[in-house]
């Protein structure tokens, strides 16, 4: 196949960023960017940006990639091949009827999150404010669908078979509370007993007594089961460990230096990779630095990966903080309140700092499914939750993208309120192993 040539009258960091992700990472094609219009019969496979040339593939330019600063508002949607698209061009003269490059950039850069919004109770950007939610396609990896359709268009126009990326599944886990009853300290245990007594919760009292007496396993302890599951189905897990050094209303982990918790951390580091799960107040002073150093000391390994506790991501501030602390991979790109694709893709991408107009070394890994979101926020039954997960999974398979799930050790244990989740998850892992 002859080389890919992309014509554009300009070069900007924004354009280069999109071309690298679209062509090198997603289409697995090398390309050459030129500023003089090639001839249609020049022997190369040519894509023209912002110009229509008979016989060549063309994509409209709506101006976003040659501009600077924060866009004023999210663009309205249009339709192409049963897919909502943005930055549409109405003339009908172009091979692709919307500015594909700008649409991808808008989603990946999270441009809409720089605009004014009313944060939720945790200070987060609300899913309902996003253009994908408003278009009713939050559970569709829309950018992956666009890339897939664009690949098919190029294959048809150039009469070639292009390489396609391979679907990949990555199971990840947040370890917020390793145990329900054990190793909490006298004060917290006494408080829990008192609350159960005031509620006349006999079942909870009996369970606590049995667990403390070692006659029953702690309901949150699913670690050995997970280890065997990963071994049986050849999974490579990622564990994000809450390592708060003080207890708060939002940070209820066992101190990472407690002997029991230290054993858990070291075992998880042997089972897979571990990352920091910065505490709710990690943005304060040197809190995250101390948490990361403590986790690494206990685990005996260094880590450069993270996921924000409560998915507390404020663009661009959170990502700049992570870079300052040596984090190069972050797995927080999703919503705590809704299932779906915050950036419109399951595939990873480098974070583009829109205010600084620069590509950063921080690679962002989006997730689309979290157990607590489905169970607590969206009130789904276990069947409804895994049906939604299976639906997103199918689209990611079709588009050759990546599925990242978020589960907690407590949802996969024996806690009564998570009845059925453990079995459903094992069946899901079995299906993944045969894809």
N, C-alpha and C positions, 0 to 999 in steps of 0.2 A: 504494500500500500504506500502510495506517495505521501509526503509529509503534509501535515495539517497547517494551513496558513490562515491566520485570522487578520483581517484588515480592520483597522480602526484609525481614524484621523488623529487620535490622541492616545497618550498613555498616562494613567494615574495609578496611585496605590490601590484605589478601589477596583479598577478594572483588572489589574494584575492579580489581585487577591481572588477575584471571582474566577478568572481563567485558570489559575492554579488549582482551585478546588474542583471546578467543573471538569476540566480536561485531564489534568494529571491524576487527581485523586479518584474522581468518580468514573470518568470515561476511560481512564488509563491510556491516554493518548499524549504524545508529545506534540508541541505546537510551536509555531513561530509567529510572533506578532509583528505585522508590518504596517507602515503608514502611507504606502503608495499602493494604489488599487491594482491588484494583479489582473492579468487578462483571463477571461473565462476559459480559454483554451491553453492555459499555461502548464497544464499537466499536474497541477496540485489540487488537492481537495481544499477549497477555499470557503471561508465563512466571512461574510461582510457584516460589519456592525454599523448600523445607521445608514446604510446605502443599499439600494436595490440594484442588482446587476443581473441581467438575464442569464440564466444557466448556473448561477451561483446561489448557495444557501445564504439567506439574509436574516438578520435579527434587528428589529428596530431599536433605536437609541432614544430614550425619553429624557436624558439629561442628568440622571442621578449620579452616574459614575464619573462625570466630568465636573460635578459640583463639589462644594465643600460645605461643612456645617451640618446641622441636624435638619432633616426634611421636616416640613411644616406639619404634615398630616399623613396618615396611612392612605394609600391609594385605594380607590374603589375596585371591586372585583369584576371580572368579565368571565367568559367561558371559552374553553378550547378543549376539544376531545373529552367532553364530560368532566373536565377539571376546572375548578376556579383558578383564574390567573390574575395577576396584577400588573400594572403598567402596560395596559393594552394599547394597541395601535389600530386605528379603525379603517385605514385605507384598504386593507386586504392585499397589499402589494408584497408584503414580506412573507418569507417561508414560514416563519414563526410569528404569529399575530400579536405577540406581546414581548416586552423587553425582558427576556429571560435572564440576562445577566444582572439587570437592576433588581428584578424580583428576588433572585437568589441572594444578592447582597443585602437587600432590605431585611430579609428573614435572618440570615446568619449574623449580621452585625447587630441585630436586635434594635434597629433604629427606632422602632415604636416605643421602646422602653426608656428612651431619652426624652420623650415628650411628657408634658405634665399628666399626672394621673393621681387618683386617690388610692393610696396603699391600703392593704388589708390590715388586720389587727397585728400582724407580725412585721409590718413594714414592707411587704412584698408587692411586686407588680401583680395585679390580679389577672387571672386567665380571661375573665369576661371582657377585659379591655383590649384584648388582642384581636387583630384582624382575622386570624384563623378561627377563633371562637365565634366572632360575629358572622363569618361566612359559613359557619356550621361544619367546619372540616378539621377541627382540632385533633381528632383521632385519625387523621390521614397524614402520612408523611408527604406533604404536597410537593416540596422541593424534590424529593426522590422520585415522585411520579413525573414531574416535569423533565427531570434528567433522563428517565427511562423513555419517555415519549420522544425526547430530542435525539436520543441514541437511535431509536427506530427510524426517525426521519432521516438522519444522516445515512443510515444503512440503505434506505430506499433511494435517496438522491445520488449516492455515490456507488451504489450496487456493490456493497462490501458487507462483510460480517465483522463487527467491531467486538473487541473483548469486553466482557461484562464483569463488574465486580461481583464477588461471591458473598452471599448472605452469611452473617455471623451472629451468634448468640453469646451474650456475656451476662452471666448471673452475678448480681451484686447484692450486698447485704449491709444494712445499717445496724450496728450493735449499740443501741441506745441504753438498754437495760439488760444486762446479761442474765440476771436472775430476778424472779418475782419476790421470793421470800428470803433467800440465803444471802449472807454476807453484807447485810445492810447496816449493821451497827445497832446497838441497843436502843438508841433514841428513835431511829426510823422504824425499827421493828415494833417497839412499844406503841408508836403512833398508829401503825397499821393495825395492830390488835385492837386498839381503842376504837378506831373508825369502824372496824368490822363488828365490834360489840354493840356500838351505838346503832348500827344498821340491823342488828340481830341477824347477821349473816353467818349462820351456823356452818354452812358449807365452806365458806372462806376460812373461818376459824379452824375447822377440822383439817383443811388442806394445809394451812400454815403449820399446824402442829405436826402433821405427818411428814412434811418436808423437812422441818427443823430436826425431827428425830431420825432423819435418814431412812424412813420407811416408805417414802414416795419421792419420785424425782421432781425437781423444781419444774413447774409448767413452762417456764421460758427457756429451759435448757434443751436446745435442739442441736447442739454443736456436734456431738458424736454422730448423730443421724445425718446431718449435713455432710460431714466428712465422708461417710460411707456412700452417700448419694453421689457426691462428686467423683469418688473413685470408680463407682460402678458405671457411671455414664460419661466418664472422661471430661468433666467440666473443669474450667479454670476460674475459680471464684475470686471476687474482690470483696474485701471486708473493710467497711469504714467504721472506725471505732471511736465512739464518743469518749473523749479523754479529759472532760472538765475536771478541774482541780478543786472546785467547790460546788456544793449542791445548791441548785436554784429551783424555782418553780418549773423551769424548762429543761434543766440538766439534772437527771436523777440517776446517773450512772454510779457504779461502784468506783471508787478512786482507782486509777490505773496502777498504782503501786501496791494496792492490797494484794496479798499473796494469791488469793483465789482468782482475782481479775488478771493478775500478771500471768498466771497459768493459761487462762483463756486466750489472752493476747498472743502469747508465744505459740500456742497450738494453732491459732488462726493464721499466724505468720508462716507456719509450716504447711498448712493446708492450701494456702493461696497467697495472693498479695494483700497487704494491708495499707489502708490510707487513713488520713486524719479526718475526723468528723468534728470540725471546730464547734465549740460550744455556742450556745445562744448569744453569749456576750463576748465572743472571740474577737470582735472588732475593737474592743477596748484595750488601750495601752499595749502591753506586750503579751497579752493573754494567749493569743494563738501561738506565738513563738514558744512560750513555756509549755503549752499543751503538746505541741509537736515534739519538742525535745524530750518530754517525759515519755510519750508513746514510743519514740525511737529507742530510748534507753531501755525501756522495759522489754520491747520486742527484740532488741538486738539487731535491728535492721533500720536503714534509713528509708524514707518514703517521700515521694514528690507528687502524690495524688491526694485528692480531697473530694468530699461532698459536704455541702453546707447542711448543718443541722436545721430542721424545719424548712429546708430549701430556701434559706434566707439569702437570696441573691439580689443585690442592688447594682445594676449596671450603671456606670463602669466601676464603681468603688470597690465592690467585692473582688472583682478580678484583679484589680491593681493590688489589693491587699495580698491576694494569693501569690502573685508574682514576687512581691517583696519578701515573702517567706519561702521562696524556692519551690513553689508548686508549679509544675509544668503540665499536669493533667487534672481537669476538674470534671466531676460527674454530677453537677447540680442543675444542668439545663433541662428543667421540667417544672411542672407545677405541683405544689403540695395539695391543691384543692381540686384539680381536675386531671383525669387521664388524658394523654395525648402528647403532641409534638410541639413544644414551645417554639422551636426554631424551624419547624416544618420539615425536619429530617431526622432519621435515626443514625446517620453517619457523623463521624467526628469532623471537627473543623477547627482551625486556628482562630483565636479570638481577635477580632479587628476592633481596635480602640477608635471609636468614631470621633471623639473629641480631639485626639492626637493625630488622627488620619494615618495610622500605622498598624501593620500586622504585628502581633505579639507572639512570643514563643509558647503561650498558654494554649494547649489543645483542649477543646471542649467536647465532652462525650455526652450526648443527650440521652435521657431515659424517657420512656413513654408510659410506664406502668409502675405504680407503687401500691403495695398491699393496703397500707393505712388510708391512702386516698380513696381507693375503691370501697373499703369497708366502712370507714368513719365519715368521710366527706361526701361521697356519692351514694352511700347507703345501699350498696349492691350486695346481693347474695353471692355466695361463692361461685355459683353457676354463672350468674351475670358477669361477675368480674373476669372469670377465665374465658368466657365467650368474647368479651371485649378484647382481652389480651390476644386470643387466637385470631381475631379479625385484624388487629394491627400487625400481628406476626405475618399473616398471609401477604399483606401488601408489602412489607419489608422484604419478604422472600422474592416476590415478583419483581421488585426493583433492585435487588441485589444490595440491600442496605444492611443495617446492623440493629439488632434488638438488645436493648439493655433494660433489665428489670430490676426493681428494688423491692426486696423483702426484708423483714426483720426476724431475728431469731424467735421472738415471742409469737409471731403469727404461725410459725412452723413447729411450735411445741405442742403442749397438750392443754393449753388454756381453753376453757370451755367456750369463751366468746369467739374463738377462732376454729370452732368445730368444722371439719371438712376441708380446711385450707391445706393442711399438710398433705392429705391424700391427693387433692387436686394438683398441688404443686409437683408432687412426685410423678403423676401422670403427664404433666406438662413437660417435665424434664425428659421423661421417656420419649415423648414425641419429638423433642428437639434432637435427641440422640440419633434419631432415624431420618433426619432431614438431609 
